[in-house]
Amino acid sequence: MLRVRRVGRQNAVKGEKPEGDLTVDLPIPAHFRCPISLDLMKDPVTLSTGITYDRQNIDAWLDAGNRTCPLTNQELKSLEQIPNHTIMRRIQDWCVQNSSLGVERIPTPRVPVAPVEVSAILSEISNASRRGDLTGCCELVKKIGALGRESVSNRRCIVGDDTAAGILSAAFESFAASSMETYMEGMDEILTMLVWMLPLDDEARSYLGFHSSLRCMVWFLKSGNLAGRRNAVLAVKELASSSNQRFLDRLMETEGLIEALVNQLKEPICPITTKASLMAIFHLVSSSPSPTPPEKMTASRFAEMGLLPLLLELLVDSDTSICEKALGVLDGICGSEEGREKAYNHALTAPILVRKILRVSVLATEFAVSCLSKLCKNYRGEDGGILVEALQMGAFQKVLVVLQVGCSERGKEKATDLLKLLNAYRERTECIDSMDFKHLKRPF
């Protein structure tokens, strides 16, 4: 049913309300309704199975990874969507016939961009970039970006071009090396499109890994709008997750990058940027080659930037995914002497780490145990410090449970080491939180 508001004729006196305002339920012919949403189709397209759907709904179905016809459940031989002009004209005629009831005519949808058009624009971008026509290149970048925002089909067509990521990344590097201020709009557009294409291929990463490109990404992280900051941090995370040590070294050498990533946690935009920042930091703190001078360790630099209190604050009340990532970063930070000193001096370190054992996920538990193990193993005070704090929070009993419920070999090794360290101070204090032992298989 299509609910329309039928408006009565205006009274002659200016300013009076119309008479006879009525809400009418108008039945929609079955063949005009999308089988997915049951709403009136605005852009009908037919699949290889012969069934017609509204383009927006079938795009969402395909983007979710489905490769069958929603109505017949038949496997799709092709993902091509053919505009059904006959149905479209009949829907428009039906709208005109019912215009007296308040039904507005559906405009004729734009024809989606074809792969050959995308390929031609990308080729022009590449040629313009190579010959130094950056102004023309920037205009072409805006053109293809506008096409991508126009519809999901257009975006899929752009992403489906194997050369797109490499060409756009090369253009980004050309803009960055020339004049960031002049071509800022074009670079912003490119970052948006590259996020559509994640994960990127090696060619695209190589251009984004240039020092000029990285400096521009730092600018977006610090001074860009919300969308620009989000896209930049996702691009940095993509580079940081690379197994290529060259990219990681360049990231760590880029002035202002570490501060910019920490600021994304201080002033979060959304969960996506928080998770991307944590993952980028995790890869960076885990990548320092050994042996590395303490003053050059990435973990030490992040610790000096005040990252540890931010991580503990995140761990107080965040979802599973963020907790896992924050604990992973904290484990890396505690691998440095500066990081451990910051942890020893923070009142929430032991309580939060012990609290997260067995309460979030297996991965989070292993990170928390590993972090506690590093802190306890390297503590040099005679008072027991963090070991006594952990025991008071019930760490000994919880780590025993970790060994019983099962974990990875690395996790077992860390848990065993931690138990040995805690056992030496066990007689000083004892505390058990019975709520944390629901996984226990046998008494101890």
Secondary structure, 3 states (H helix, E strand, C coil): CEEEEECCCCCCCCCCCCCCCEEEEECCCHHHECCCCCCECCCEEECCCCCEEEHHHHHHHHHCCCCECCCCCCECCCCCCEECHHHHHHHHHHHHHCHHHCCCCCCCCCCCCCHHHHHHHHHHHHHHHHCCCHHHHHHHHHHHHHHHHHCHHHHHHHHCCCCHHHHHHHHHHHHHHHCCCCCHHHHHHHHHHHHHCCCCCHHHHHHHCCHHHHHHHHHHHHHCCHHHHHHHHHHHHHHHCCCCHHHHHHHHHCCCHHHHHHHHHHCCCCHHHHHHHHHHHHHHHCCCCCCCCHHHCHHHHHHHCCHHHHHHHHHHCCCHHHHHHHHHHHHHHCCCHHHHHHHHCCCCHHHHHHHHCCCCCHHHHHHHHHHHHHHHHCCCCCCCHHHHHHHHCCHHHHHHHHHHHCCCHHHHHHHHHHHHHHHCCHHHCCCCCHHHCCCCCCCC
